[in-house]
Amino acid sequence: MHQTLATEEFRSIYDANVDAIRSYCHRRVQAQQVEDAVADVFLVVWRRIGDAPPGDEATLWLYGIARNVVRNHTRSKYRLQRLRGRLAESAARSEADASVQVLRRIEDQEILDALAHLRPADQEILRLAAWEGLKPAEIATVLDIDPHAASMRLQRARNRLARLIGMSVEKPNSKTVPRPVPNGGRR
């Protein structure tokens, strides 16, 4: 019985709002992504149907969901563009000398092996910086910590990795004044 009510409520919300949500998405994403975005919006609605507000408030709730979906689609588009750019750069500077490539693979493996010996928190912050290309302020948002705490944690993780691979440790900027971070860096 409960499933039937949820299905009816979803159908009612869908029928009343699908055109408005499609228009919203159409104005914000590329034409070929509109239907995917609309589907993603209503997938979230289906999963959260119990949270749906009554009446006209449901439309505003849907716009909030659509906003988040569009932001995710936009981020995905930019990540894809950055990846394509990196791949193009990588192909452009590909060395013809096989020995250089072999040495690079050995160095990469040494770094990956050293990374595996770090704490999971250090591994994650280094991956966010190196693999995802995030700046400390962006890492802070992802980890839900203070930006200063993210900078410090990133610096410490880099230093730990450098020690493991036998590189010199980067010294903190002399202009940086240490300050206590309230609540352990959590927001």
C-alpha positions in Angstrom: 0.0 0.0 0.0 2.8 2.4 0.9 4.6 1.7 -2.4 1.4 2.5 -4.3 1.0 5.8 -2.5 4.6 6.7 -3.2 4.2 5.8 -6.9 1.0 7.9 -7.1 2.7 10.9 -5.4 5.7 10.5 -7.8 3.5 10.3 -10.8 1.6 13.4 -9.7 4.8 15.4 -9.1 6.3 14.2 -12.4 3.2 15.0 -14.5 2.8 18.4 -13.0 6.5 19.4 -13.3 8.3 17.5 -16.0 7.9 20.2 -18.6 9.1 23.0 -16.3 12.1 20.9 -15.2 12.9 20.1 -18.9 12.8 23.8 -19.7 14.9 24.6 -16.7 17.5 22.1 -17.8 17.3 23.1 -21.4 18.3 26.6 -20.5 21.3 25.4 -18.6 22.9 22.4 -20.2 23.8 21.4 -23.8 20.8 20.0 -25.8 22.2 16.5 -25.8 22.3 16.5 -22.0 18.8 17.7 -21.3 17.1 14.4 -21.1 19.8 12.9 -19.0 19.6 15.9 -16.6 15.8 15.5 -16.4 16.1 11.8 -15.7 18.6 12.5 -13.0 16.3 15.0 -11.4 13.4 12.6 -11.3 15.7 9.8 -10.1 16.5 11.9 -7.1 12.8 12.7 -6.6 11.9 9.0 -6.7 14.6 8.2 -4.1 13.5 11.1 -1.9 9.7 11.0 -2.5 9.1 10.9 1.2 10.8 14.4 1.5 8.6 16.0 -1.1 6.8 19.0 0.2 3.1 19.4 -0.5 1.5 21.5 -3.3 3.4 24.3 -5.0 6.4 23.9 -2.7 7.1 20.7 -4.6 8.0 22.7 -7.7 10.5 24.8 -5.8 11.9 21.6 -4.3 12.3 20.2 -7.8 14.1 23.4 -8.9 16.6 22.9 -6.1 17.2 19.3 -7.1 17.5 20.4 -10.7 20.0 23.1 -9.8 22.2 20.5 -8.1 21.9 18.1 -11.0 22.8 20.8 -13.5 25.8 21.8 -11.4 26.9 18.1 -11.4 26.5 17.9 -15.2 28.5 21.1 -15.6 31.3 19.9 -13.3 31.4 16.6 -15.3 31.6 18.6 -18.6 34.5 20.6 -17.3 36.3 17.5 -15.9 35.9 15.9 -19.3 37.3 19.0 -21.0 40.3 19.1 -18.6 40.9 15.4 -19.2 40.8 15.8 -22.9 43.2 18.7 -22.6 45.6 16.7 -20.5 45.4 13.8 -22.9 46.2 16.1 -25.8 49.1 17.6 -23.9 50.3 14.2 -23.0 50.2 13.0 -26.6 51.9 16.1 -27.8 54.9 15.7 -25.5 55.1 12.0 -25.8 58.8 11.0 -25.9 60.0 8.8 -28.7 62.8 7.4 -26.5 61.5 4.2 -24.9 64.1 4.4 -22.2 62.7 7.7 -20.9 59.2 6.1 -20.8 60.5 3.1 -18.9 62.2 5.3 -16.3 59.1 7.4 -15.9 57.0 4.3 -15.3 59.5 3.1 -12.7 59.4 6.5 -11.0 55.6 6.6 -11.1 55.4 3.1 -9.6 57.8 4.2 -6.8 55.5 7.1 -6.0 52.4 4.9 -6.0 54.1 2.4 -3.7 55.1 5.2 -1.4 51.6 6.7 -1.5 50.2 3.3 -0.5 52.3 3.5 2.8 50.7 6.8 3.8 47.6 7.1 6.0 44.3 6.9 4.1 43.6 10.6 5.0 47.0 11.6 3.5 46.4 9.5 0.4 43.0 11.1 -0.2 44.2 14.7 0.1 47.1 14.0 -2.2 44.9 12.4 -4.7 42.5 15.3 -4.6 45.3 17.7 -5.3 47.2 15.6 -7.9 44.6 13.5 -9.6 41.6 15.8 -9.4 43.6 19.0 -9.8 41.9 20.6 -6.8 43.3 23.7 -5.0 43.4 23.7 -1.2 40.3 25.8 -0.9 38.4 23.3 -3.2 39.8 20.4 -1.2 38.5 22.1 2.0 35.0 22.1 0.5 35.2 18.4 -0.5 36.5 17.4 2.9 34.3 19.9 4.8 37.2 21.4 6.6 38.6 24.9 7.0 40.7 26.0 4.0 43.7 26.7 6.2 43.4 23.2 7.6 43.3 21.8 4.1 46.5 23.7 3.1 48.3 22.5 6.2 47.1 18.9 5.8 48.1 18.9 2.1 51.6 20.3 3.0 52.1 17.7 5.7 51.0 14.9 3.4 53.3 16.1 0.6 56.2 16.2 3.1 55.4 12.6 4.3 55.4 11.4 0.7 58.6 13.2 -0.1 60.3 11.6 2.9 59.2 8.2 1.7 60.5 8.6 -1.8 63.7 10.3 -0.5 63.1 13.8 -1.7 63.9 16.9 0.2 61.0 18.1 2.4 59.4 21.4 1.4 59.6 24.0 4.1 56.4 26.0 5.0 56.2 29.5 3.6 58.0 31.8 6.1 55.1 34.3 5.7 52.6 31.8 7.0 51.7 32.4 10.6 50.5 29.2 12.3 47.1 29.6 13.8 44.9 27.2 15.7 42.1 25.8 13.7 38.8 25.6 15.7 37.0 22.2 15.9 40.0 20.3 14.4 39.5 21.9 11.0 35.9 20.7 10.7 33.2 23.3 9.7 
